[in-house]
């Protein structure tokens, strides 16, 4: 996840993901944080909790289908 907001690493968060007009609200926590000083953005490695197999498959399928394309249909909100 990439954002301009500095989030504490131990913080549990809810991430909303919009994939092709399906909104997923997923409990997650931050595993690792990295700062990119050149553009002021923070990069986070997050781990999702409580996803069903159906949700995992839908998200994985979307990522697999669009991995070579810069997709604007993925929007994340904290």
Phi and psi in degrees as GROMACS dihedral restraints (atoms count N, CA, C in turn):
[ dihedral_restraints ]
;  ai    aj    ak    al  type     phi  dphi    fc
    3     4     5     6     1  -124.3    20    10
    4     5     6     7     1   132.7    20    10
    6     7     8     9     1  -155.7    20    10
    7     8     9    10     1   161.8    20    10
    9    10    11    12     1   -86.7    20    10
   10    11    12    13     1   -10.1    20    10
   12    13    14    15     1   -86.5    20    10
   13    14    15    16     1   134.1    20    10
   15    16    17    18     1   -87.8    20    10
   16    17    18    19     1   112.1    20    10
   18    19    20    21     1  -109.6    20    10
   19    20    21    22     1   137.3    20    10
   21    22    23    24     1   -64.5    20    10
   22    23    24    25     1   139.8    20    10
   24    25    26    27     1   -65.3    20    10
   25    26    27    28     1   -30.7    20    10
   27    28    29    30     1   -84.7    20    10
   28    29    30    31     1     1.4    20    10
   30    31    32    33     1   -78.2    20    10
   31    32    33    34     1   132.5    20    10
   33    34    35    36     1   -83.5    20    10
   34    35    36    37     1   136.8    20    10
   36    37    38    39     1  -131.6    20    10
   37    38    39    40     1   163.4    20    10
   39    40    41    42     1  -113.2    20    10
   40    41    42    43     1   128.1    20    10
   42    43    44    45     1  -110.4    20    10
   43    44    45    46     1   129.7    20    10
   45    46    47    48     1  -102.3    20    10
   46    47    48    49     1   125.0    20    10
   48    49    50    51     1  -120.4    20    10
   49    50    51    52     1   128.0    20    10
   51    52    53    54     1  -107.2    20    10
   52    53    54    55     1   109.0    20    10
   54    55    56    57     1  -118.5    20    10
   55    56    57    58     1   110.7    20    10
   57    58    59    60     1    49.0    20    10
   58    59    60    61     1    51.1    20    10
   60    61    62    63     1    66.8    20    10
   61    62    63    64     1    15.8    20    10
   63    64    65    66     1  -108.1    20    10
   64    65    66    67     1   123.9    20    10
   66    67    68    69     1  -101.6    20    10
   67    68    69    70     1   126.1    20    10
   69    70    71    72     1  -111.1    20    10
   70    71    72    73     1   128.2    20    10
   72    73    74    75     1  -110.3    20    10
   73    74    75    76     1   112.1    20    10
   75    76    77    78     1  -120.8    20    10
   76    77    78    79     1   128.0    20    10
   78    79    80    81     1   -71.8    20    10
   79    80    81    82     1   136.0    20    10
   81    82    83    84     1  -152.4    20    10
   82    83    84    85     1   171.8    20    10
   84    85    86    87     1  -141.9    20    10
   85    86    87    88     1   156.3    20    10
   87    88    89    90     1   -84.3    20    10
   88    89    90    91     1   125.0    20    10
   90    91    92    93     1   -91.3    20    10
   91    92    93    94     1   -43.4    20    10
   93    94    95    96     1  -148.3    20    10
   94    95    96    97     1   146.7    20    10
   96    97    98    99     1  -126.3    20    10
   97    98    99   100     1   139.0    20    10
   99   100   101   102     1  -134.7    20    10
  100   101   102   103     1   142.4    20    10
  102   103   104   105     1  -108.9    20    10
  103   104   105   106     1   138.6    20    10
  105   106   107   108     1  -111.6    20    10
  106   107   108   109     1   101.8    20    10
  108   109   110   111     1   -72.2    20    10
  109   110   111   112     1   -20.8    20    10
  111   112   113   114     1   -68.2    20    10
  112   113   114   115     1   -34.0    20    10
  114   115   116   117     1  -122.3    20    10
  115   116   117   118     1     5.0    20    10
  117   118   119   120     1    75.8    20    10
  118   119   120   121     1    15.8    20    10
  120   121   122   123     1   -96.8    20    10
  121   122   123   124     1   156.1    20    10
  123   124   125   126     1  -111.7    20    10
  124   125   126   127     1   139.4    20    10
  126   127   128   129     1  -113.9    20    10
  127   128   129   130     1   132.9    20    10
  129   130   131   132     1  -124.8    20    10
  130   131   132   133     1   136.6    20    10
  132   133   134   135     1   -95.4    20    10
  133   134   135   136     1   119.3    20    10
  135   136   137   138     1  -118.4    20    10
  136   137   138   139     1   152.9    20    10
  138   139   140   141     1  -118.3    20    10
  139   140   141   142     1   129.2    20    10
  141   142   143   144     1   -86.4    20    10
  142   143   144   145     1   147.4    20    10
  144   145   146   147     1  -123.2    20    10
  145   146   147   148     1   146.9    20    10
  147   148   149   150     1    72.9    20    10
  148   149   150   151     1    26.3    20    10
  150   151   152   153     1   -85.0    20    10
  151   152   153   154     1   139.8    20    10
  153   154   155   156     1   -78.6    20    10
  154   155   156   157     1   164.4    20    10
  156   157   158   159     1   -61.6    20    10
  157   158   159   160     1   -36.1    20    10
  159   160   161   162     1   -62.5    20    10
  160   161   162   163     1   -44.7    20    10
  162   163   164   165     1   -64.8    20    10
  163   164   165   166     1   -42.8    20    10
  165   166   167   168     1   -59.5    20    10
  166   167   168   169     1   -43.9    20    10
  168   169   170   171     1   -65.3    20    10
  169   170   171   172     1   -41.7    20    10
  171   172   173   174     1   -64.3    20    10
  172   173   174   175     1   -43.7    20    10
  174   175   176   177     1   -67.8    20    10
  175   176   177   178     1   -43.9    20    10
  177   178   179   180     1   -61.9    20    10
  178   179   180   181     1   -41.7    20    10
  180   181   182   183     1   -63.1    20    10
  181   182   183   184     1   -42.9    20    10
  183   184   185   186     1   -63.1    20    10
  184   185   186   187     1   -44.1    20    10
  186   187   188   189     1   -65.0    20    10
  187   188   189   190     1   -42.9    20    10
  189   190   191   192     1   -62.6    20    10
  190   191   192   193     1   -43.1    20    10
  192   193   194   195     1   -68.9    20    10
  193   194   195   196     1   -28.1    20    10
  195   196   197   198     1  -115.7    20    10
  196   197   198   199     1    16.7    20    10
  198   199   200   201     1   -67.8    20    10
  199   200   201   202     1   -25.1    20    10
  201   202   203   204     1   -95.5    20    10
  202   203   204   205     1    -4.0    20    10
  204   205   206   207     1  -110.6    20    10
  205   206   207   208     1   138.7    20    10
  207   208   209   210     1   -74.4    20    10
  208   209   210   211     1   104.2    20    10
  210   211   212   213     1   -95.5    20    10
  211   212   213   214     1   129.2    20    10
  213   214   215   216     1   -96.9    20    10
  214   215   216   217     1     2.2    20    10
  216   217   218   219     1   -87.7    20    10
  217   218   219   220     1    -1.2    20    10
  219   220   221   222     1   -96.5    20    10
  220   221   222   223     1   117.7    20    10
  222   223   224   225     1  -126.3    20    10
  223   224   225   226     1   131.8    20    10
  225   226   227   228     1  -116.9    20    10
  226   227   228   229     1   142.1    20    10
  228   229   230   231     1  -134.8    20    10
  229   230   231   232     1   145.2    20    10
